[in-house]
Amino acid sequence: MTVTLGATTFDRVDYDAEADVLYLHVGDPESATEFEESPEGHAIRFDALGRLVGVTVVGAKSLIEHGGRLVVTVPERLELSATELRSIIQAA
């Protein structure tokens, strides 16, 4: 499964149902060299060239339950609808 958020396509998608944490990553997670927190509170990771390579979403299922969508600002605003997020969680 892949997930596209803005111009980034994440080819590693994992969901920890017990912790309600969604992990999105491009390639090897070890490629991340810079770590930040988005204004929405998500952990975001960048490679040495400044490209977005990872997003960790805590409380992914609760976003769906409250009718929200996934929003990540890095610095542009990237979004997934609640429907898209639900399908990712169910498939992961």
N, C-alpha and C positions, 0 to 999 in steps of 0.2 A: 504494500500500500504506500502511496505517496500522498502528501498534502501540500498544496500550493497556497502560500500566504504572501500576497503581494507578488514580487518578482522572484521569490525564493521557493523552490520545490524541495521539501524535506523528504528524503528517502528512508529515513529511520523514524518510525512512529511506534511508540510504546505507551501503553496506558496501564497504570497501577491502580486497579479498582479499589483495593483496600485503602490506599492513601489518597485516592482521587487526584492523581497527578498524571498529566499528559506530558510526554517528552517528545519533542520534534527535533530532528537533527539532520544535517546534510553530511553524508559520509561518516567517517570515523569521528566519534565524539572527542577524541584526543586532538583534533585539529583546532579546537577552540583555544585562543590565547588571551582573549579579553572577555571580561564578565561584567555585566551591568544589570540594573533593574529597570524595567520599563516604568513609565509613569503609572501604569495600571497595576504594577506589583509583580509582573512576570520576570523570571530570570531569563536574560537574553545573552547569547554568546556570539562572539565574532572571531573570525580567523585572523591571521597576521596581516592580511590585506584589508581588514575592516569590513569584510562581507559577513552578513548575518548567516550563522551556521547552526544556531540552536535556540530553542525556546522551551522553557519549562513552565507549565501552567498548573498551579496548585488550585484545586477546587474546580476542575473542569466540568464535572457533572453538575455541580451546584450552579454554574453559569446557565446550563440548559434548564434546570429546574426553575430558575427565576426568570426564564424567558429572554435571557440576555444572549449576546454573541461574544465571541472572543475578539478582543481588540488589543493590538500590540502596537505601540508607537515607538519607532526606531529609526530615524526621527519621523518618517512619514507614518501615517496611520494605516495599519493593516487590519483587516477584519475577516472573520469567518462567521456565518450565520449560525444560529442555534441548531438548525437542521443539519448543516455541514458538520458542526462539532459533534452532534449526536451520532451521525453515521461513522465518524472517525473513532469515537469511543467504543461503539459497538463492534467495529471491525478489528480494533487493535487487541 
